Every structure is written in structure tokens, then in C-alpha cells.
Amino acid sequence: MNTSLNHPEPLAYSIADAVRVSAIGRTRLYALIGEGRLKATKVGKRTLIPAASLKALIAGEA
């Protein structure tokens, strides 16, 4: 069975989810956004972190 069809990888994370999956603290996450090392976009009132941006940061590419 293909589990990627059952649980597709998210395109973006909320701040709370990004903190949870990355083990980066909330304050540091906002600092990284402010430094331009992590991309963020607003959708309504929500701030979303693109999964690709978070992965690049963790991989040391940002």
C-alpha cells in the first residue's frame, strides 16, 4: 500500500506545526523569517511556512 497517498506531505506548515516538526523554537522561527532565511506567507490571518523553505533551512541550504 502506498502511504504517500494516504498521508500526503504538506505544502506548508502553520507556525505551530513548523515548530513541532523542526524542533526550532517559536521565537527563533520568527527570527529566521525576519532574517530572510525562512520564507513565510500570510493567508488571511495565518502565517504559513512553505515546506520546501523549512526543508532547505534544515538541510543548511538557507
C-alpha positions, 0 to 999 in steps of 0.5 A: 500500500502506498502511504504517500497517498494516504498521508500526503506531505504538506505544502506548508506548515502553520507556525505551530506545526513548523515548530513541532516538526523542526524542533526550532523554537517559536521565537527563533522561527520568527527570527529566521523569517525576519532574517530572510532565511525562512520564507513565510506567507500570510493567508488571511490571518495565518502565517504559513511556512512553505515546506520546501523553505523549512526543508532547505533551512534544515538541510543548511541550504538557507 
